Amino acid sequence: MEVFEWARLGSCSLKNRIIRSATFEGMCDSQGRPLPEYQQLYGSLARGGVAGIITGFAYICQEGKAMQPGQAGMDREELIDFYWPVTEEVHQFDCKIFLQLAHTGRQTRRLETGYEVVGASSKPSAYFGGSPRNLSTNEVYSLVKQFGKAAYYAKASGFDGVQVHAAHGYLIHQFLLPSLNQRQDEFGISKKGSLGTKFLELVLQEIRNTCGEDFALLVKISGSDDYFLKFTMEQFAGLISFLDRQKVDGIEISYGTMDYPLNIFRGDIPLKVILKHNPIFKTNQEKTIFRVLRNLLIYPMMRAKLKPFTPCYNLDFARKAKTLTDIPIISVGGFRRGSEIYECLENGLADFVSLCRPFLCEPDFVNKLQEEKTYISQCINCNICAVMCDSKQKTRCYR
């Protein structure tokens, strides 16, 4: 495969094999409506040469909001008019755009969202705390319909497709994992394959039925996680085989959950920024004893849990998936050098490469790479951009 060749994702034809992976924007109002900065962001990315854009996650219902301010929404028809200018601008540059749909499940807080926290089970999150209410069977079926409606609104807004967020510990991922899903109804863990795929299956079917075959349907999954009962390679293979049977149009493979968020993107730990801006950790206490405890306990604990940043750190999952399906595989995580991208694609290790942080500091990264095959991203993985998603600041590079 060539990096700069036309390639297909379902009904979409993309001008190259580089995709902008979903990145939280913080550029919407309190009603989930895109602000002018949202359109400017995606217009600059499209001008920068990327073939496809996956937006930051948009909530499909009010209770599924994230705790971060400025999240996009796609939970009602009136939002269609707000997204049309965005998709029209992106399409001017021969770029495709996909809306990522998500429900946070237990990975949010009522304090910030104002809504009751619910989950696949009542098992609390080590990071977010609280006690989520276990969704009833009827509520799960209602959420299937909500995903379908959100996808329909996305299609009416001019998006080329949607990506269902089934990774990073959000609601659909919670149903998939035996370590979190303790249900005894039809949405529980199947004894065959040790996966809870029923919810995801119904969501995918609902979107297909609502939007048709000509609307690209992508799925984002995590290859594994950091729980005590770790998601195994056998379970991962079972999930890929399940998605193969569902005939989705593309599978993006990431890692982990928000219980250990730094292991999703890896790199530096900007502890001072975390303590200042993260609503879970921040404190106004400046007493010496607190500073001592922080330095002696918190930082070492975070460091011990952190996986080191390495180039292309999710690529092994992509390799495995390629042996199990002909569905296009998108690998995200740790691509910083042009040589890495070319090697991955030319050797057929994945069908597409997606990036997040490099596009924050260089929206024109793809244009630069096309001019210079060995171009290296200016992103230094400082992770301040990621941590500041918890603030009221719009997402940007802080270099």
N, C-alpha and C positions, 0 to 999 in steps of 0.2 A: 504494500500500500504506500501511496505517496501522501505526504503531509498536505500539499497544496493541489489536491485533486477533488473533483466533485464526488460526494458520497451521500448515501441515503439513510435517513432515519424515518422509517415508516413512509408516509406520503411526502415527506419533506426531502428536498434536494439541497444539500449544503455545499458551499463553495470550497471548503477545506475541512480538515478533520480536527479543528481546535474549537472547543466550546468554553464559554464562560460558565463556570459552575455556580450554583445558587449561593448568593452572598447577601446577608441581611443588609438592608439599606437604611432603615430609620428615616425614610423620606416620605411618609404618609401622615395624614392628620389623624385625629383621635377616632375618626369614623372609618379608617382604612382607605381613605381616598388619596391617590397619588398627588403629591405636591409638585411644583415645577421642577424641583431638583431631581425627582424620580425620572422624568422624561429626559432631562439633560444627561443624567447618568447613562441611560441606555442608548441615547443617541450618540454619545461619545464612544461607547463600546462598539457600536455598529460601525461607526466611522473608522475605528481602529483596526478593522479587518477580521474580527472574529466571525466565524460562520454561523454560530448559534449562541443564543443567550438563554440561560435558565435563570429566572428571577429569584430573588429572595423569597422565603416562604410566605404565602398568603393564607390567612386563616379562613376556614370554610364555614365557621359559625362562631358566635361571640364567646362561647365557653372554651373554644379551642385557641384563644389568643395566647401569644407569648407574653412574658412579663416585660419584655423590652419595649420601650415607647417607639412609636412611629412605624409599627408593623403594617404591611399592606393587608387588605381584606378583599375577599371575593365571595361574600356571603349573601348578596342581594342584587337584584337587577339594576338598581339605580347606579351602580358602580361602572356599568358598561361604558357610559359616556366619558368617564374619567380616564379609562385605559385606552380608548381609541387613539388619542393623539400619540400615545407612547408606541403602540404597535405600528402605526402609520409611519412614524419617523424611523423606526428601526428598519422597516421594509424598504425604505428609500435607498438603503446601502446594501441591498441584496443579502440581508441577514435574517435568520429565523429567530423567533422568540417564543419561549415556552414558560408558562406560569407554573411555579411550584406550589402545590396545594398541600396543606398540612393541618393537623389538629395536634396540639401540644400534649394532650392527655395530662398525665401527672407532672409534666415538666413545665410548670408555670406556678404563679402564686396569686391567690385571691387578693392579696394586699395591693398588687399593682393592677390587676385586670378588672377587679370588681365582680368576678364571676366565680362560681363554685368550681373547684378543681375535681376533675373526674379522671378515671383511668380504666385500663383493662381489668384491673383488680384493685383492691384497697391497699395494696402494698405501697408504702411511701418511698419517695426518692431520697437517697442519702444526701443529695446536693440541694434539692428544692425544699425538702422537709414537708411537713404537713401530713394530712391523712386524706388521700383522694377518695372520693366516693366511687364505689364499684358501679360501672354502667350496667343498667338492666339489659336484658336481651332485646327488648323492644327499642331501647335507646340506641343500641348498636345498629339495628336495622334503619333507624331514622338517620343516623350519621352516614350510612351508605348513600341514602337519598341526598343528603347535603353535599357529599363529594360530587355526586352526579350533577346537581344544580350548579355548583361552583365551576365545574368543567364546562357546562353549557354557557354560563356567563362569560367564561374565558374565551370560548370560541366566538361568541357574539361580540367580544371586544377586539377581535382580530388576531388573537394569539394563534400560533401555528400548531400548538399542542399544549399538553400539561405534563408535569412531572409529579407523580404521586410520591410524597415523602414517606418512605417506609424505613427510614434509617434514624440514627442519632438519638434513639430512645423516645421519639415522639409516639403518638398513640398507636399507629399501625404497627410500628416496631415493637411496642409493648405487647401487642397481641401475638406477635411472632415468637417471642422469646419464652422458653420454658422457665427461665429464672424469674420472670415477672408475671406471666399469665397463669393465674391460679383458678381459672374459671372451670365450672362444671357443666356449662351449657354447650351448645353447638359451636361456640366461638372459643372453646378451650383448646388445649394442646392435643393434637392427634397422636395416638400411640404409634401410628405408622409414620416415621420420619421425625417425630418429636418437634413438630412445628405447629404454630397456630395460624394457618393461612386462610381460614374461612372469611374473616373480615376483609382482608386484602383482595381475595378472589371476588367477593361481591362488589367491592368498590371498583375494581377494574371492569367487571361486567356492566355495572351501572353506567360508567363513563362511556364505554363502547356503545351501549344501547342508546344513550342520550346524545352522543356527539358523532357517532358513525365511524366507519373505518378510515375515512380520509383525514382524521384529526389525530395527530401523533400522540401516542400514549407511552410515556417514559416512566420508569420507576427508579427511585434511589434506595439502595440498601446498604447496610453495614456488613462488611466481611466477617467481623467478629466484635467482641466487646471486652470489657475489663471486669465483669462480674465474677464472683467466685465460681458459679456454674457457667463457665465460659462457653459461648457459642462455638461449636466445633466445626472443623472443616467438612465433616460429614453432613452436618445440618446446613452449612452453607451450600454444599452441592445439592442438597435436597431443595433448597430455596431456588437455586438457579433452574433446576429441572421443573419446579412448579411454574416459574415465570415463563419458561419455554413452552409449557403447555397452554399458558394463557395468551401466548403469541403477542406479548407486548412489543413495542417498537424499539426500545432501547433500555439498557440496564446500566445505571451509573453505580459504581462500587466505591464506597467510602469506608469508614471505620467508626466504631464506638458509639457512645451515648453521651448525653449531657451530664450524666453523673460524674464523668471524668472528661470535661470538655476539652482540656488541653491536648488530650490524646487524639482528638479528631483532627486537629490541624498541626500540632506539634511545633517545637521551636522554643523561644525564650519564655520565661515566666515573669511578666512585668508586675511584680508583687505590689509595689506601691500604687500602681494604677488600679489593680484589682481591689485593694482595700479602700481606695478612695471612691470608686465608681460602681462597683458591683453591689447591688442592694442586699445580697446575702452576706457579704463579708465586710462591707464598709462600716465604719464606726467613727464617731466623733471623739472617742476616748484618746487622749494623748498622754496618758499617764505613763511614767517610766516603766511600771510593771507590765503594762500592756505591750509596750514596744519590745520589752525583753521576751515576753511569751511569744509574741509574733515572730520574732527573729529566731527563737530557739525551737519553736514547735511548728508553726504554720508553714513557713517556707520549706524546711526539710521534709515535711509530710507531702507537700505538693511536689517537690522535686523527686521524691521517691516513687510517686505514682506516675510521673511523666515519662512517656516514651520519647526517645531522642528523635530529632528530625533527621531523616535520611532521604536521599533522593528517591522519588517514585515509590513511596513507602506502602502503597496499596497494590502494587503491580502484580504481586503473587496471586492475589485474588482474581485479578483480571485474567491471568494466564490459566488458572483453574477453570474459570467460567467459560473461556474460549473452547475448552475441550468438551463442554457439556451442552452448548447451544450455538445456533447460527445467528441468534439475535445480536445486533451490534452492542458491543461492550464499551462503556466509557470509563476510563480510569482517571480518578482524581487523587491528588495528594502528593506533594513534593516535586512537581515538575518545575524546574527553574532554568534549566539550560536547554538551548536549542538542540544540542546533541542528544539529550535524553529523550526529547520529544520525537526526533527523527528516528532514533534507534527503536523506540517503542512501536511506532507505527510502521516503519519499514520492515520490521521483523514480525509484524502481525501479532504482537503481544496484546494489543487492544485495537479497537476500531476507531476510537476517538480518544483524545486527551482533553481533560477539562481542568481549569485553573480558577482559583478564587483571588487570593491576596495579590499575586502579581498584577492583576488588572486594576487594583486600587491605586497602585503607584504608577502604572503605565497602561492606560486604556488602549494605547496603540501598540501593545506588545506584539500582536500578530503581524502587523505591518513591518515592524522592526525585524522580526524573525524571518519574514519573507525576503527582506533585503540582505540579511546576514544569517546564514544557517546556524552559526555557532553562537548567536546572541544569547547573553545571560541576563535574566531578570534582575532588576535593581532591588527586588524584595529581599529583605534580610531576616524575615521570620521573627520580627521583634514582638509580634502579636498584640501590639497596642491597639491596632485597628479592631481586632476581635474583642478585646476586653471592653473597649469603648462602645461596643454595641449595647452595653448595659446602661450607658449614660443617656442623656437627652441629645447628644451630639449625633449629627448625621454621619454615617459611616464614610471614612476617608483614610488615606495614608497619613501617618504621623511622622514620617522620616524627616 
